[in-house]
Every structure is written in C-alpha cells, then in structure tokens.
C-alpha cells in the first residue's frame, strides 16, 4: 500500500517552475535519503526473514509551505461537519 505524504521541501521553496535543475535536485536528494533509510532498516530489522523483499512506495507531494495547505484543508473540512 502506498503512503502519501505532504512534504514541506526547502528545495521546492526555491523554485517557481518545474525545471530540469529542480527535478534533478529533488531526485538526488530523495535518492540519498532513501539510501540512508534503507541502511537503517537493514541494521535494525535485518534478522527478519526476507526483509529485503519488502517494497516501500512513498508518494511525496512536495510543497513550499505545508501549514497553509493543512489549515485550508481543516477549514474546508469544517463545512462538512454536522455541527
């Protein structure tokens, strides 16, 4: 099952358009982060049978300012409450 995360990204905050430079920086940054996480998982859970067969799918929604999106979502959600 994929996991979706709204991720406030300092790289995204520096760009106004989807340029090749931006895409490359994002790809490199998250590949490096994934390598670190995979190493930590292997160190902590390496004794679990077939742990290397587990596939993680994380979908990041890169945003320059996460709080504004969260606040707008909560405000709009209030319109659907029964109160």
PDB file of N, CA, C and O in Angstrom:
ATOM      1  N   UNK A   1       0.836  -1.172   0.000  1.00  0.00           N
ATOM      2  CA  UNK A   1       0.000   0.000   0.000  1.00  0.00           C
ATOM      3  C   UNK A   1       0.890   1.247   0.000  1.00  0.00           C
ATOM      4  O   UNK A   1       1.766   1.383   0.854  1.00  0.00           O
ATOM      5  N   UNK A   2       0.670   2.141  -0.942  1.00  0.00           N
ATOM      6  CA  UNK A   2       1.465   3.375  -0.976  1.00  0.00           C
ATOM      7  C   UNK A   2       1.101   4.307   0.177  1.00  0.00           C
ATOM      8  O   UNK A   2      -0.030   4.318   0.661  1.00  0.00           O
ATOM      9  N   UNK A   3       2.072   5.071   0.591  1.00  0.00           N
ATOM     10  CA  UNK A   3       1.885   6.073   1.629  1.00  0.00           C
ATOM     11  C   UNK A   3       2.064   7.438   0.979  1.00  0.00           C
ATOM     12  O   UNK A   3       3.077   7.691   0.328  1.00  0.00           O
ATOM     13  N   UNK A   4       1.080   8.320   1.154  1.00  0.00           N
ATOM     14  CA  UNK A   4       1.162   9.674   0.601  1.00  0.00           C
ATOM     15  C   UNK A   4       1.457  10.652   1.725  1.00  0.00           C
ATOM     16  O   UNK A   4       0.845  10.594   2.791  1.00  0.00           O
ATOM     17  N   UNK A   5       2.395  11.543   1.477  1.00  0.00           N
ATOM     18  CA  UNK A   5       2.816  12.496   2.497  1.00  0.00           C
ATOM     19  C   UNK A   5       2.934  13.881   1.872  1.00  0.00           C
ATOM     20  O   UNK A   5       3.552  14.054   0.822  1.00  0.00           O
ATOM     21  N   UNK A   6       2.327  14.869   2.540  1.00  0.00           N
ATOM     22  CA  UNK A   6       2.585  16.261   2.149  1.00  0.00           C
ATOM     23  C   UNK A   6       3.904  16.627   2.811  1.00  0.00           C
ATOM     24  O   UNK A   6       4.030  16.575   4.035  1.00  0.00           O
ATOM     25  N   UNK A   7       4.870  16.992   2.010  1.00  0.00           N
ATOM     26  CA  UNK A   7       6.225  17.195   2.490  1.00  0.00           C
ATOM     27  C   UNK A   7       6.675  18.615   2.197  1.00  0.00           C
ATOM     28  O   UNK A   7       6.796  19.016   1.039  1.00  0.00           O
ATOM     29  N   UNK A   8       6.922  19.376   3.266  1.00  0.00           N
ATOM     30  CA  UNK A   8       7.429  20.742   3.095  1.00  0.00           C
ATOM     31  C   UNK A   8       8.893  20.644   2.702  1.00  0.00           C
ATOM     32  O   UNK A   8       9.713  20.112   3.451  1.00  0.00           O
ATOM     33  N   UNK A   9       9.210  21.153   1.540  1.00  0.00           N
ATOM     34  CA  UNK A   9      10.522  20.932   0.950  1.00  0.00           C
ATOM     35  C   UNK A   9      11.258  22.254   0.734  1.00  0.00           C
ATOM     36  O   UNK A   9      10.764  23.154   0.054  1.00  0.00           O
ATOM     37  N   UNK A  10      12.438  22.351   1.323  1.00  0.00           N
ATOM     38  CA  UNK A  10      13.215  23.582   1.161  1.00  0.00           C
ATOM     39  C   UNK A  10      13.676  23.767  -0.285  1.00  0.00           C
ATOM     40  O   UNK A  10      13.869  24.900  -0.726  1.00  0.00           O
ATOM     41  N   UNK A  11      13.853  22.687  -1.018  1.00  0.00           N
ATOM     42  CA  UNK A  11      14.256  22.790  -2.429  1.00  0.00           C
ATOM     43  C   UNK A  11      13.083  23.355  -3.240  1.00  0.00           C
ATOM     44  O   UNK A  11      13.268  24.255  -4.060  1.00  0.00           O
ATOM     45  N   UNK A  12      11.885  22.827  -3.010  1.00  0.00           N
ATOM     46  CA  UNK A  12      10.689  23.301  -3.715  1.00  0.00           C
ATOM     47  C   UNK A  12      10.460  24.788  -3.464  1.00  0.00           C
ATOM     48  O   UNK A  12      10.029  25.521  -4.354  1.00  0.00           O
ATOM     49  N   UNK A  13      10.750  25.215  -2.260  1.00  0.00           N
ATOM     50  CA  UNK A  13      10.552  26.614  -1.895  1.00  0.00           C
ATOM     51  C   UNK A  13      11.446  27.557  -2.703  1.00  0.00           C
ATOM     52  O   UNK A  13      11.166  28.754  -2.769  1.00  0.00           O
ATOM     53  N   UNK A  14      12.502  27.048  -3.313  1.00  0.00           N
ATOM     54  CA  UNK A  14      13.452  27.870  -4.055  1.00  0.00           C
ATOM     55  C   UNK A  14      13.111  28.014  -5.541  1.00  0.00           C
ATOM     56  O   UNK A  14      13.762  28.782  -6.250  1.00  0.00           O
ATOM     57  N   UNK A  15      12.098  27.283  -6.020  1.00  0.00           N
ATOM     58  CA  UNK A  15      11.799  27.271  -7.457  1.00  0.00           C
ATOM     59  C   UNK A  15      10.357  27.690  -7.730  1.00  0.00           C
ATOM     60  O   UNK A  15       9.458  27.425  -6.932  1.00  0.00           O
ATOM     61  N   UNK A  16      10.154  28.347  -8.866  1.00  0.00           N
ATOM     62  CA  UNK A  16       8.819  28.767  -9.289  1.00  0.00           C
ATOM     63  C   UNK A  16       8.251  27.909 -10.409  1.00  0.00           C
ATOM     64  O   UNK A  16       7.068  28.010 -10.735  1.00  0.00           O
ATOM     65  N   UNK A  17       9.094  27.062 -11.001  1.00  0.00           N
ATOM     66  CA  UNK A  17       8.641  26.221 -12.112  1.00  0.00           C
ATOM     67  C   UNK A  17       9.325  24.864 -12.060  1.00  0.00           C
ATOM     68  O   UNK A  17      10.321  24.673 -11.362  1.00  0.00           O
ATOM     69  N   UNK A  18       8.772  23.938 -12.807  1.00  0.00           N
ATOM     70  CA  UNK A  18       9.261  22.563 -12.836  1.00  0.00           C
ATOM     71  C   UNK A  18      10.399  22.441 -13.856  1.00  0.00           C
ATOM     72  O   UNK A  18      10.217  21.887 -14.940  1.00  0.00           O
ATOM     73  N   UNK A  19      11.556  22.959 -13.496  1.00  0.00           N
ATOM     74  CA  UNK A  19      12.708  22.941 -14.399  1.00  0.00           C
ATOM     75  C   UNK A  19      13.473  21.626 -14.269  1.00  0.00           C
ATOM     76  O   UNK A  19      13.266  20.869 -13.320  1.00  0.00           O
ATOM     77  N   UNK A  20      14.340  21.368 -15.210  1.00  0.00           N
ATOM     78  CA  UNK A  20      15.180  20.164 -15.153  1.00  0.00           C
ATOM     79  C   UNK A  20      16.115  20.216 -13.944  1.00  0.00           C
ATOM     80  O   UNK A  20      16.371  19.195 -13.306  1.00  0.00           O
ATOM     81  N   UNK A  21      16.624  21.416 -13.634  1.00  0.00           N
ATOM     82  CA  UNK A  21      17.500  21.573 -12.469  1.00  0.00           C
ATOM     83  C   UNK A  21      16.764  21.196 -11.187  1.00  0.00           C
ATOM     84  O   UNK A  21      17.297  20.481 -10.338  1.00  0.00           O
ATOM     85  N   UNK A  22      15.526  21.687 -11.057  1.00  0.00           N
ATOM     86  CA  UNK A  22      14.706  21.371  -9.882  1.00  0.00           C
ATOM     87  C   UNK A  22      14.471  19.866  -9.784  1.00  0.00           C
ATOM     88  O   UNK A  22      14.678  19.274  -8.724  1.00  0.00           O
ATOM     89  N   UNK A  23      14.046  19.250 -10.871  1.00  0.00           N
ATOM     90  CA  UNK A  23      13.758  17.810 -10.866  1.00  0.00           C
ATOM     91  C   UNK A  23      14.996  17.007 -10.495  1.00  0.00           C
ATOM     92  O   UNK A  23      14.895  16.019  -9.768  1.00  0.00           O
ATOM     93  N   UNK A  24      16.158  17.417 -10.982  1.00  0.00           N
ATOM     94  CA  UNK A  24      17.402  16.697 -10.684  1.00  0.00           C
ATOM     95  C   UNK A  24      17.775  16.841  -9.208  1.00  0.00           C
ATOM     96  O   UNK A  24      18.190  15.874  -8.569  1.00  0.00           O
ATOM     97  N   UNK A  25      17.625  18.056  -8.671  1.00  0.00           N
ATOM     98  CA  UNK A  25      17.931  18.263  -7.253  1.00  0.00           C
ATOM     99  C   UNK A  25      17.009  17.429  -6.363  1.00  0.00           C
ATOM    100  O   UNK A  25      17.455  16.809  -5.398  1.00  0.00           O
ATOM    101  N   UNK A  26      15.730  17.422  -6.697  1.00  0.00           N
ATOM    102  CA  UNK A  26      14.761  16.638  -5.919  1.00  0.00           C
ATOM    103  C   UNK A  26      15.103  15.149  -5.992  1.00  0.00           C
ATOM    104  O   UNK A  26      15.123  14.463  -4.970  1.00  0.00           O
ATOM    105  N   UNK A  27      15.370  14.656  -7.195  1.00  0.00           N
ATOM    106  CA  UNK A  27      15.683  13.236  -7.374  1.00  0.00           C
ATOM    107  C   UNK A  27      16.932  12.855  -6.587  1.00  0.00           C
ATOM    108  O   UNK A  27      16.937  11.845  -5.883  1.00  0.00           O
ATOM    109  N   UNK A  28      17.979  13.648  -6.700  1.00  0.00           N
ATOM    110  CA  UNK A  28      19.230  13.344  -5.992  1.00  0.00           C
ATOM    111  C   UNK A  28      19.038  13.364  -4.482  1.00  0.00           C
ATOM    112  O   UNK A  28      19.509  12.473  -3.776  1.00  0.00           O
ATOM    113  N   UNK A  29      18.347  14.381  -3.992  1.00  0.00           N
ATOM    114  CA  UNK A  29      18.125  14.494  -2.554  1.00  0.00           C
ATOM    115  C   UNK A  29      17.375  13.276  -2.011  1.00  0.00           C
ATOM    116  O   UNK A  29      17.775  12.704  -0.998  1.00  0.00           O
ATOM    117  N   UNK A  30      16.290  12.878  -2.680  1.00  0.00           N
ATOM    118  CA  UNK A  30      15.475  11.784  -2.164  1.00  0.00           C
ATOM    119  C   UNK A  30      16.118  10.415  -2.387  1.00  0.00           C
ATOM    120  O   UNK A  30      15.866   9.487  -1.618  1.00  0.00           O
ATOM    121  N   UNK A  31      16.926  10.277  -3.402  1.00  0.00           N
ATOM    122  CA  UNK A  31      17.694   9.030  -3.550  1.00  0.00           C
ATOM    123  C   UNK A  31      18.677   8.882  -2.395  1.00  0.00           C
ATOM    124  O   UNK A  31      18.828   7.797  -1.834  1.00  0.00           O
ATOM    125  N   UNK A  32      19.343   9.976  -2.044  1.00  0.00           N
ATOM    126  CA  UNK A  32      20.280   9.939  -0.920  1.00  0.00           C
ATOM    127  C   UNK A  32      19.557   9.625   0.386  1.00  0.00           C
ATOM    128  O   UNK A  32      20.045   8.832   1.191  1.00  0.00           O
ATOM    129  N   UNK A  33      18.401  10.242   0.597  1.00  0.00           N
ATOM    130  CA  UNK A  33      17.623   9.978   1.804  1.00  0.00           C
ATOM    131  C   UNK A  33      17.160   8.520   1.848  1.00  0.00           C
ATOM    132  O   UNK A  33      17.188   7.892   2.907  1.00  0.00           O
ATOM    133  N   UNK A  34      16.739   7.987   0.712  1.00  0.00           N
ATOM    134  CA  UNK A  34      16.288   6.592   0.655  1.00  0.00           C
ATOM    135  C   UNK A  34      17.418   5.636   1.013  1.00  0.00           C
ATOM    136  O   UNK A  34      17.196   4.655   1.723  1.00  0.00           O
ATOM    137  N   UNK A  35      18.616   5.909   0.533  1.00  0.00           N
ATOM    138  CA  UNK A  35      19.765   5.052   0.867  1.00  0.00           C
ATOM    139  C   UNK A  35      20.016   5.033   2.370  1.00  0.00           C
ATOM    140  O   UNK A  35      20.304   3.982   2.942  1.00  0.00           O
ATOM    141  N   UNK A  36      19.906   6.192   3.006  1.00  0.00           N
ATOM    142  CA  UNK A  36      20.105   6.272   4.458  1.00  0.00           C
ATOM    143  C   UNK A  36      19.036   5.464   5.188  1.00  0.00           C
ATOM    144  O   UNK A  36      19.341   4.717   6.117  1.00  0.00           O
ATOM    145  N   UNK A  37      17.791   5.617   4.769  1.00  0.00           N
ATOM    146  CA  UNK A  37      16.686   4.907   5.425  1.00  0.00           C
ATOM    147  C   UNK A  37      16.806   3.403   5.218  1.00  0.00           C
ATOM    148  O   UNK A  37      16.597   2.631   6.153  1.00  0.00           O
ATOM    149  N   UNK A  38      17.138   2.984   4.014  1.00  0.00           N
ATOM    150  CA  UNK A  38      17.298   1.547   3.735  1.00  0.00           C
ATOM    151  C   UNK A  38      18.403   0.949   4.596  1.00  0.00           C
ATOM    152  O   UNK A  38      18.266  -0.165   5.102  1.00  0.00           O
ATOM    153  N   UNK A  39      19.483   1.676   4.762  1.00  0.00           N
ATOM    154  CA  UNK A  39      20.588   1.197   5.605  1.00  0.00           C
ATOM    155  C   UNK A  39      20.123   1.044   7.050  1.00  0.00           C
ATOM    156  O   UNK A  39      20.438   0.046   7.698  1.00  0.00           O
ATOM    157  N   UNK A  40      19.374   2.030   7.565  1.00  0.00           N
ATOM    158  CA  UNK A  40      18.867   1.950   8.940  1.00  0.00           C
ATOM    159  C   UNK A  40      17.912   0.776   9.118  1.00  0.00           C
ATOM    160  O   UNK A  40      17.964   0.072  10.126  1.00  0.00           O
ATOM    161  N   UNK A  41      17.042   0.572   8.138  1.00  0.00           N
ATOM    162  CA  UNK A  41      16.104  -0.554   8.211  1.00  0.00           C
ATOM    163  C   UNK A  41      16.863  -1.876   8.217  1.00  0.00           C
ATOM    164  O   UNK A  41      16.542  -2.774   8.995  1.00  0.00           O
ATOM    165  N   UNK A  42      17.858  -1.997   7.359  1.00  0.00           N
ATOM    166  CA  UNK A  42      18.649  -3.230   7.287  1.00  0.00           C
ATOM    167  C   UNK A  42      19.370  -3.497   8.602  1.00  0.00           C
ATOM    168  O   UNK A  42      19.458  -4.643   9.043  1.00  0.00           O
ATOM    169  N   UNK A  43      19.890  -2.434   9.234  1.00  0.00           N
ATOM    170  CA  UNK A  43      20.594  -2.602  10.505  1.00  0.00           C
ATOM    171  C   UNK A  43      19.657  -3.033  11.625  1.00  0.00           C
ATOM    172  O   UNK A  43      20.008  -3.893  12.432  1.00  0.00           O
ATOM    173  N   UNK A  44      18.470  -2.443  11.681  1.00  0.00           N
ATOM    174  CA  UNK A  44      17.541  -2.729  12.778  1.00  0.00           C
ATOM    175  C   UNK A  44      16.701  -3.977  12.548  1.00  0.00           C
ATOM    176  O   UNK A  44      16.380  -4.691  13.498  1.00  0.00           O
ATOM    177  N   UNK A  45      16.341  -4.250  11.288  1.00  0.00           N
ATOM    178  CA  UNK A  45      15.402  -5.340  11.012  1.00  0.00           C
ATOM    179  C   UNK A  45      16.004  -6.454  10.162  1.00  0.00           C
ATOM    180  O   UNK A  45      15.285  -7.327   9.676  1.00  0.00           O
ATOM    181  N   UNK A  46      17.301  -6.424   9.986  1.00  0.00           N
ATOM    182  CA  UNK A  46      17.972  -7.378   9.107  1.00  0.00           C
ATOM    183  C   UNK A  46      17.768  -8.837   9.473  1.00  0.00           C
ATOM    184  O   UNK A  46      17.912  -9.712   8.620  1.00  0.00           O
ATOM    185  N   UNK A  47      17.437  -9.110  10.719  1.00  0.00           N
ATOM    186  CA  UNK A  47      17.252 -10.504  11.130  1.00  0.00           C
ATOM    187  C   UNK A  47      15.875 -11.049  10.758  1.00  0.00           C
ATOM    188  O   UNK A  47      15.643 -12.252  10.879  1.00  0.00           O
ATOM    189  N   UNK A  48      14.965 -10.197  10.313  1.00  0.00           N
ATOM    190  CA  UNK A  48      13.628 -10.655   9.913  1.00  0.00           C
ATOM    191  C   UNK A  48      13.722 -11.363   8.563  1.00  0.00           C
ATOM    192  O   UNK A  48      14.332 -10.855   7.622  1.00  0.00           O
ATOM    193  N   UNK A  49      13.121 -12.523   8.486  1.00  0.00           N
ATOM    194  CA  UNK A  49      13.173 -13.338   7.275  1.00  0.00           C
ATOM    195  C   UNK A  49      12.614 -12.569   6.077  1.00  0.00           C
ATOM    196  O   UNK A  49      11.506 -12.037   6.137  1.00  0.00           O
ATOM    197  N   UNK A  50      13.379 -12.513   4.998  1.00  0.00           N
ATOM    198  CA  UNK A  50      13.002 -11.872   3.726  1.00  0.00           C
ATOM    199  C   UNK A  50      12.691 -10.370   3.843  1.00  0.00           C
ATOM    200  O   UNK A  50      11.910  -9.838   3.054  1.00  0.00           O
ATOM    201  N   UNK A  51      13.287  -9.703   4.804  1.00  0.00           N
ATOM    202  CA  UNK A  51      13.052  -8.267   4.948  1.00  0.00           C
ATOM    203  C   UNK A  51      13.432  -7.516   3.673  1.00  0.00           C
ATOM    204  O   UNK A  51      12.837  -6.483   3.368  1.00  0.00           O
ATOM    205  N   UNK A  52      14.394  -8.011   2.942  1.00  0.00           N
ATOM    206  CA  UNK A  52      14.840  -7.350   1.703  1.00  0.00           C
ATOM    207  C   UNK A  52      13.807  -7.459   0.576  1.00  0.00           C
ATOM    208  O   UNK A  52      13.943  -6.794  -0.450  1.00  0.00           O
ATOM    209  N   UNK A  53      12.789  -8.284   0.758  1.00  0.00           N
ATOM    210  CA  UNK A  53      11.746  -8.448  -0.262  1.00  0.00           C
ATOM    211  C   UNK A  53      10.612  -7.422  -0.127  1.00  0.00           C
ATOM    212  O   UNK A  53       9.799  -7.265  -1.038  1.00  0.00           O
ATOM    213  N   UNK A  54      10.568  -6.739   0.995  1.00  0.00           N
ATOM    214  CA  UNK A  54       9.504  -5.756   1.219  1.00  0.00           C
ATOM    215  C   UNK A  54       9.766  -4.529   0.352  1.00  0.00           C
ATOM    216  O   UNK A  54      10.885  -4.019   0.301  1.00  0.00           O
ATOM    217  N   UNK A  55       8.727  -4.064  -0.324  1.00  0.00           N
ATOM    218  CA  UNK A  55       8.815  -2.885  -1.189  1.00  0.00           C
ATOM    219  C   UNK A  55       8.049  -1.744  -0.538  1.00  0.00           C
ATOM    220  O   UNK A  55       6.896  -1.910  -0.140  1.00  0.00           O
ATOM    221  N   UNK A  56       8.677  -0.608  -0.434  1.00  0.00           N
ATOM    222  CA  UNK A  56       8.028   0.585   0.094  1.00  0.00           C
ATOM    223  C   UNK A  56       7.762   1.535  -1.056  1.00  0.00           C
ATOM    224  O   UNK A  56       8.635   1.777  -1.890  1.00  0.00           O
ATOM    225  N   UNK A  57       6.556   2.071  -1.097  1.00  0.00           N
ATOM    226  CA  UNK A  57       6.181   3.065  -2.109  1.00  0.00           C
ATOM    227  C   UNK A  57       5.695   4.293  -1.363  1.00  0.00           C
ATOM    228  O   UNK A  57       4.629   4.277  -0.748  1.00  0.00           O
ATOM    229  N   UNK A  58       6.471   5.341  -1.420  1.00  0.00           N
ATOM    230  CA  UNK A  58       6.105   6.575  -0.750  1.00  0.00           C
ATOM    231  C   UNK A  58       5.904   7.637  -1.819  1.00  0.00           C
ATOM    232  O   UNK A  58       6.768   7.854  -2.669  1.00  0.00           O
ATOM    233  N   UNK A  59       4.760   8.290  -1.766  1.00  0.00           N
ATOM    234  CA  UNK A  59       4.451   9.345  -2.720  1.00  0.00           C
ATOM    235  C   UNK A  59       4.536  10.670  -1.973  1.00  0.00           C
ATOM    236  O   UNK A  59       3.749  10.930  -1.063  1.00  0.00           O
ATOM    237  N   UNK A  60       5.478  11.492  -2.357  1.00  0.00           N
ATOM    238  CA  UNK A  60       5.667  12.786  -1.717  1.00  0.00           C
ATOM    239  C   UNK A  60       4.998  13.873  -2.544  1.00  0.00           C
ATOM    240  O   UNK A  60       5.209  13.965  -3.754  1.00  0.00           O
ATOM    241  N   UNK A  61       4.197  14.687  -1.888  1.00  0.00           N
ATOM    242  CA  UNK A  61       3.644  15.873  -2.513  1.00  0.00           C
ATOM    243  C   UNK A  61       4.478  17.037  -2.007  1.00  0.00           C
ATOM    244  O   UNK A  61       4.265  17.532  -0.900  1.00  0.00           O
ATOM    245  N   UNK A  62       5.418  17.463  -2.814  1.00  0.00           N
ATOM    246  CA  UNK A  62       6.366  18.492  -2.410  1.00  0.00           C
ATOM    247  C   UNK A  62       5.704  19.857  -2.459  1.00  0.00           C
ATOM    248  O   UNK A  62       5.212  20.285  -3.503  1.00  0.00           O
ATOM    249  N   UNK A  63       5.697  20.523  -1.338  1.00  0.00           N
ATOM    250  CA  UNK A  63       5.072  21.844  -1.256  1.00  0.00           C
ATOM    251  C   UNK A  63       6.025  22.816  -0.580  1.00  0.00           C
ATOM    252  O   UNK A  63       6.831  22.418   0.262  1.00  0.00           O
ATOM    253  N   UNK A  64       5.934  24.107  -0.952  1.00  0.00           N
ATOM    254  CA  UNK A  64       6.814  25.089  -0.324  1.00  0.00           C
ATOM    255  C   UNK A  64       6.381  25.448   1.100  1.00  0.00           C
ATOM    256  O   UNK A  64       7.214  25.830   1.922  1.00  0.00           O
ATOM    257  N   UNK A  65       5.060  25.326   1.401  1.00  0.00           N
ATOM    258  CA  UNK A  65       4.553  25.707   2.717  1.00  0.00           C
ATOM    259  C   UNK A  65       3.413  24.781   3.134  1.00  0.00           C
ATOM    260  O   UNK A  65       2.266  24.970   2.728  1.00  0.00           O
ATOM    261  N   UNK A  66       3.736  23.795   3.937  1.00  0.00           N
ATOM    262  CA  UNK A  66       2.799  22.753   4.340  1.00  0.00           C
ATOM    263  C   UNK A  66       1.666  23.283   5.229  1.00  0.00           C
ATOM    264  O   UNK A  66       0.520  22.861   5.072  1.00  0.00           O
ATOM    265  N   UNK A  67       1.964  24.192   6.152  1.00  0.00           N
ATOM    266  CA  UNK A  67       0.961  24.664   7.113  1.00  0.00           C
ATOM    267  C   UNK A  67      -0.235  25.317   6.439  1.00  0.00           C
ATOM    268  O   UNK A  67      -1.365  25.120   6.885  1.00  0.00           O
ATOM    269  N   UNK A  68      -0.024  26.077   5.397  1.00  0.00           N
ATOM    270  CA  UNK A  68      -1.127  26.737   4.707  1.00  0.00           C
ATOM    271  C   UNK A  68      -2.084  25.697   4.112  1.00  0.00           C
ATOM    272  O   UNK A  68      -3.301  25.847   4.217  1.00  0.00           O
ATOM    273  N   UNK A  69      -1.554  24.670   3.506  1.00  0.00           N
ATOM    274  CA  UNK A  69      -2.390  23.615   2.916  1.00  0.00           C
ATOM    275  C   UNK A  69      -3.165  22.883   4.002  1.00  0.00           C
ATOM    276  O   UNK A  69      -4.360  22.630   3.848  1.00  0.00           O
ATOM    277  N   UNK A  70      -2.491  22.542   5.103  1.00  0.00           N
ATOM    278  CA  UNK A  70      -3.170  21.854   6.204  1.00  0.00           C
ATOM    279  C   UNK A  70      -4.292  22.711   6.788  1.00  0.00           C
ATOM    280  O   UNK A  70      -5.395  22.217   7.022  1.00  0.00           O
ATOM    281  N   UNK A  71      -4.013  23.994   7.023  1.00  0.00           N
ATOM    282  CA  UNK A  71      -5.029  24.886   7.597  1.00  0.00           C
ATOM    283  C   UNK A  71      -6.227  25.055   6.669  1.00  0.00           C
ATOM    284  O   UNK A  71      -7.371  25.034   7.122  1.00  0.00           O
ATOM    285  N   UNK A  72      -5.969  25.224   5.365  1.00  0.00           N
ATOM    286  CA  UNK A  72      -7.064  25.347   4.398  1.00  0.00           C
ATOM    287  C   UNK A  72      -7.892  24.067   4.348  1.00  0.00           C
ATOM    288  O   UNK A  72      -9.118  24.123   4.244  1.00  0.00           O
ATOM    289  N   UNK A  73      -7.231  22.919   4.422  1.00  0.00           N
ATOM    290  CA  UNK A  73      -7.930  21.638   4.402  1.00  0.00           C
ATOM    291  C   UNK A  73      -8.845  21.506   5.621  1.00  0.00           C
ATOM    292  O   UNK A  73     -10.005  21.115   5.491  1.00  0.00           O
ATOM    293  N   UNK A  74      -8.324  21.829   6.793  1.00  0.00           N
ATOM    294  CA  UNK A  74      -9.109  21.724   8.025  1.00  0.00           C
ATOM    295  C   UNK A  74     -10.284  22.696   7.990  1.00  0.00           C
ATOM    296  O   UNK A  74     -11.392  22.352   8.401  1.00  0.00           O
ATOM    297  N   UNK A  75     -10.039  23.915   7.497  1.00  0.00           N
ATOM    298  CA  UNK A  75     -11.113  24.908   7.398  1.00  0.00           C
ATOM    299  C   UNK A  75     -12.215  24.411   6.461  1.00  0.00           C
ATOM    300  O   UNK A  75     -13.397  24.516   6.789  1.00  0.00           O
ATOM    301  N   UNK A  76     -11.842  23.876   5.310  1.00  0.00           N
ATOM    302  CA  UNK A  76     -12.833  23.372   4.351  1.00  0.00           C
ATOM    303  C   UNK A  76     -13.533  22.124   4.869  1.00  0.00           C
ATOM    304  O   UNK A  76     -14.704  21.901   4.561  1.00  0.00           O
ATOM    305  N   UNK A  77     -12.839  21.317   5.643  1.00  0.00           N
ATOM    306  CA  UNK A  77     -13.440  20.122   6.220  1.00  0.00           C
ATOM    307  C   UNK A  77     -14.564  20.480   7.176  1.00  0.00           C
ATOM    308  O   UNK A  77     -15.532  19.731   7.310  1.00  0.00           O
ATOM    309  N   UNK A  78     -14.440  21.631   7.846  1.00  0.00           N
ATOM    310  CA  UNK A  78     -15.462  22.091   8.772  1.00  0.00           C
ATOM    311  C   UNK A  78     -16.807  22.293   8.090  1.00  0.00           C
ATOM    312  O   UNK A  78     -17.845  22.184   8.742  1.00  0.00           O
ATOM    313  N   UNK A  79     -16.815  22.582   6.810  1.00  0.00           N
ATOM    314  CA  UNK A  79     -18.069  22.763   6.079  1.00  0.00           C
ATOM    315  C   UNK A  79     -18.870  21.469   5.992  1.00  0.00           C
ATOM    316  O   UNK A  79     -20.080  21.501   5.767  1.00  0.00           O
ATOM    317  N   UNK A  80     -18.208  20.342   6.167  1.00  0.00           N
ATOM    318  CA  UNK A  80     -18.887  19.050   6.058  1.00  0.00           C
ATOM    319  C   UNK A  80     -19.277  18.468   7.417  1.00  0.00           C
ATOM    320  O   UNK A  80     -19.870  17.392   7.484  1.00  0.00           O
ATOM    321  N   UNK A  81     -18.946  19.173   8.494  1.00  0.00           N
ATOM    322  CA  UNK A  81     -19.272  18.628   9.825  1.00  0.00           C
ATOM    323  C   UNK A  81     -20.748  18.841  10.121  1.00  0.00           C
ATOM    324  O   UNK A  81     -21.399  19.689   9.512  1.00  0.00           O
ATOM    325  N   UNK A  82     -21.259  18.078  11.045  1.00  0.00           N
ATOM    326  CA  UNK A  82     -22.674  18.147  11.409  1.00  0.00           C
ATOM    327  C   UNK A  82     -22.954  19.179  12.491  1.00  0.00           C
ATOM    328  O   UNK A  82     -24.096  19.306  12.933  1.00  0.00           O
ATOM    329  N   UNK A  83     -21.962  19.902  12.918  1.00  0.00           N
ATOM    330  CA  UNK A  83     -22.134  20.885  13.996  1.00  0.00           C
ATOM    331  C   UNK A  83     -22.881  22.102  13.527  1.00  0.00           C
ATOM    332  O   UNK A  83     -23.111  23.025  14.309  1.00  0.00           O
TER     333      UNK A  83
END
